[in-house]
Amino acid sequence: MDNEQLFLNIAQQSGYPTAAALAALERVRAELRAAKLYRTRYYLYRTGGAGSDLAATSRTPASPMRPRTLLAFLSADAALAFAQHRNLGKSPQLITLSLGQILATLINRPTIGAALIAAEAEHNERPGSLPHGMPISREHVLDMLTDTIS
């Protein structure tokens, strides 16, 4: 199964028509192209350890219900540099996802509130801040799927 089909299947299993999912995928793809952030593969890191998930910012004890953000980078070097610069684990593991996989993750995992497609990382960012880039919120994806139905 290709990665675009994964998103279409997840959307269909969630009650959205295939045509709505295709339209949403094309719209996000166009938004990323306009921002010069579209790639066929995005790079993320996993920090490892018990219960580690996709490269998403972790919840803090002060805000256990705060949605997580999936950080996706344009290059492997940028993903690893960000993880190492922020001391996000002793040996971050690199993974790759397509846009379809990222969108499927947003639909399928309500604890992930958004994906951030990061522009090339700058290491002079404030500690604790996310890199610049284009956010894709779970709500935005669900709205696009719903808007194309009506």
C-alpha positions as CSV (number, residue, x, y, z in Angstrom):
1,M,0.0,0.0,0.0
2,D,1.5,3.4,-0.9
3,N,1.5,6.2,1.6
4,E,-1.2,8.2,-0.2
5,Q,-3.5,5.2,-0.1
6,L,-2.8,4.9,3.7
7,F,-4.2,8.4,4.3
8,L,-7.2,7.7,2.0
9,N,-7.9,4.4,3.9
10,I,-7.6,6.0,7.3
11,A,-9.9,8.9,6.2
12,Q,-12.4,6.4,4.8
13,Q,-12.3,4.4,8.0
14,S,-13.0,7.6,9.9
15,G,-16.1,8.2,7.8
16,Y,-14.8,10.6,5.2
17,P,-15.3,9.9,1.4
18,T,-12.3,9.2,-0.7
19,A,-13.0,12.3,-2.8
20,A,-12.8,14.4,0.3
21,A,-9.6,12.9,1.4
22,L,-8.0,13.3,-2.1
23,A,-9.1,17.0,-2.1
24,A,-7.6,17.6,1.4
25,L,-4.4,15.9,0.4
26,E,-4.1,18.0,-2.7
27,R,-4.9,21.2,-0.8
28,V,-2.2,20.5,1.9
29,R,0.3,19.6,-0.9
30,A,-0.5,22.9,-2.7
31,E,0.0,24.8,0.6
32,L,3.3,23.2,1.2
33,R,4.4,23.9,-2.4
34,A,3.5,27.5,-2.1
35,A,5.6,27.7,1.1
36,K,8.4,25.8,-0.7
37,L,8.2,23.1,1.9
38,Y,6.8,20.2,-0.1
39,R,8.9,17.0,-0.2
40,T,8.0,13.4,-1.0
41,R,9.6,12.4,2.4
42,Y,10.0,14.2,5.6
43,Y,12.4,13.4,8.4
44,L,11.5,13.0,12.0
45,Y,13.4,11.7,15.0
46,R,12.5,9.3,17.8
47,T,14.2,9.9,21.1
48,G,13.9,6.2,22.1
49,G,13.2,4.9,25.5
50,A,10.1,3.4,27.0
51,G,6.8,4.4,25.3
52,S,8.5,6.7,22.8
53,D,6.3,7.7,19.9
54,L,6.8,9.5,16.7
55,A,8.9,12.6,17.0
56,A,6.5,14.8,18.8
57,T,7.0,17.2,21.6
58,S,6.2,15.5,24.9
59,R,3.6,16.5,27.4
60,T,4.8,18.4,30.4
61,P,3.7,17.5,33.9
62,A,2.0,20.9,34.2
63,S,-0.2,20.2,31.1
64,P,-0.9,16.5,30.7
65,M,-3.8,17.0,28.2
66,R,-1.9,19.4,26.0
67,P,-1.9,18.1,22.4
68,R,1.5,17.1,21.0
69,T,3.2,18.5,17.9
70,L,4.7,16.2,15.3
71,L,8.0,17.9,14.0
72,A,8.9,17.0,10.4
73,F,12.0,18.3,8.8
74,L,13.0,18.7,5.1
75,S,16.3,16.8,5.6
76,A,17.8,14.1,7.8
77,D,20.6,16.5,8.8
78,A,18.1,19.2,10.0
79,A,16.1,16.6,12.0
80,L,19.2,15.2,13.8
81,A,20.8,18.6,14.3
82,F,17.6,19.9,15.9
83,A,17.4,16.8,18.2
84,Q,21.1,17.0,19.1
85,H,21.0,20.8,19.6
86,R,18.1,20.4,22.0
87,N,19.6,17.4,23.8
88,L,16.5,15.4,23.0
89,G,17.8,12.0,23.8
90,K,21.2,10.4,23.8
91,S,20.8,8.6,20.5
92,P,17.9,10.0,18.4
93,Q,16.6,7.6,15.7
94,L,15.7,9.0,12.4
95,I,12.5,8.0,10.7
96,T,10.9,9.1,7.4
97,L,7.2,9.8,6.7
98,S,5.4,10.9,3.6
99,L,2.8,13.6,3.6
100,G,0.1,10.9,3.4
101,Q,1.5,9.3,6.5
102,I,1.7,12.6,8.4
103,L,-1.9,13.4,7.6
104,A,-3.0,9.8,8.5
105,T,-1.2,10.2,11.8
106,L,-3.1,13.5,12.5
107,I,-6.4,11.8,11.8
108,N,-5.6,8.6,13.7
109,R,-4.0,10.0,16.8
110,P,-6.0,12.6,18.6
111,T,-3.2,13.3,21.1
112,I,-1.2,14.8,18.2
113,G,-2.8,18.2,17.6
114,A,-0.6,19.4,14.8
115,A,2.3,18.6,12.5
116,L,4.9,21.3,11.9
117,I,6.8,21.1,8.7
118,A,9.9,22.9,9.7
119,A,11.9,25.1,7.4
120,E,15.6,24.7,7.5
121,A,16.6,24.8,11.2
122,E,18.4,27.7,12.6
123,H,20.3,26.9,15.8
124,N,19.9,30.4,17.2
125,E,16.3,29.8,18.1
126,R,15.3,30.3,21.7
127,P,15.5,27.2,23.9
128,G,12.1,25.5,24.2
129,S,10.8,27.1,21.0
130,L,9.8,25.2,17.9
131,P,11.5,25.9,14.5
132,H,9.9,28.2,11.9
133,G,7.7,26.4,9.4
134,M,4.2,25.6,8.3
135,P,1.9,24.1,10.9
136,I,-0.8,21.7,9.8
137,S,-3.3,21.2,12.6
138,R,-5.5,18.2,13.1
139,E,-8.5,20.5,13.2
140,H,-7.5,22.0,9.8
141,V,-7.3,18.5,8.2
142,L,-10.6,17.5,9.7
143,D,-12.2,20.8,8.6
144,M,-10.9,20.2,5.0
145,L,-12.3,16.7,5.0
146,T,-15.7,18.0,6.3
147,D,-15.8,21.1,4.0
148,T,-15.4,19.0,0.9
149,I,-18.4,16.9,1.9
150,S,-20.8,19.8,2.1
